[in-house]
C-alpha cells in the first residue's frame, strides 16, 4: 500500500484579525484628518472674509477695492 504523508500549514487567525483591525483604525484616523483639515481651512476663510468686510467698510467697498486691485484702475 501507498503511505502518503500530508503536511498542512495553518495560520494563526488572531494575528490576521489584529492586522486587519489595525488597518481599519488607521483608515478611520486618516478619514478624520482628511475631513477636519478642510473644515478648519473653510472656517479660516470665512473668518478672513468677515475681517476683510469689516476692515474695508462693507461689501460694496470690498468689491470696489477688489476690482481696483485686480485691474489697477
C-alpha positions in Angstrom: 0.0 0.0 0.0 1.0 3.6 -0.5 1.7 5.6 2.6 1.3 9.3 1.9 2.4 11.9 4.4 0.4 15.1 4.1 1.6 18.3 5.8 -0.8 21.1 6.3 0.2 24.6 7.2 -2.2 26.6 9.4 -2.3 30.3 10.0 -2.8 32.0 13.3 -6.2 33.7 12.8 -5.7 36.1 15.8 -2.6 37.6 14.1 -4.5 38.2 10.9 -7.5 39.7 12.6 -5.3 42.1 14.7 -3.6 43.3 11.5 -7.0 44.0 9.8 -8.3 45.8 12.9 -5.1 48.0 12.9 -5.6 48.9 9.3 -9.3 49.8 9.9 -8.3 52.1 12.8 -5.6 53.7 10.7 -8.1 54.2 8.0 -10.5 55.9 10.4 -7.8 58.2 11.6 -6.9 59.2 8.0 -10.5 59.8 7.2 -10.9 62.0 10.3 -7.9 64.1 9.4 -9.0 64.3 5.8 -12.3 65.8 6.9 -11.1 68.0 9.7 -8.3 69.8 7.8 -10.6 71.2 5.1 -13.2 72.2 7.7 -10.6 74.2 9.6 -9.4 75.8 6.3 -13.0 76.7 5.5 -13.6 78.3 8.9 -10.3 80.3 8.4 -11.5 81.5 5.0 -14.8 82.7 6.4 -13.1 84.5 9.3 -10.7 86.2 6.8 -13.6 87.2 4.6 -15.5 88.7 7.5 -12.4 90.5 8.7 -12.0 92.0 5.2 -15.6 93.1 5.1 -15.2 94.9 8.5 -11.8 96.5 7.5 -13.0 97.7 4.1 -16.2 99.3 5.4 -18.7 96.9 3.9 -19.4 94.6 0.9 -19.6 97.4 -1.7 -16.3 98.9 -0.5 -14.7 95.5 -0.5 -15.9 94.8 -4.1 -14.6 98.2 -5.2 -11.3 97.5 -3.6 -11.0 94.1 -5.1 -11.8 95.4 -8.6 -9.2 98.2 -8.2 -6.6 95.7 -7.0 -7.2 93.3 -9.9 -7.5 95.9 -12.7 -5.1 98.5 -11.4 -7.5 101.3 -12.2 
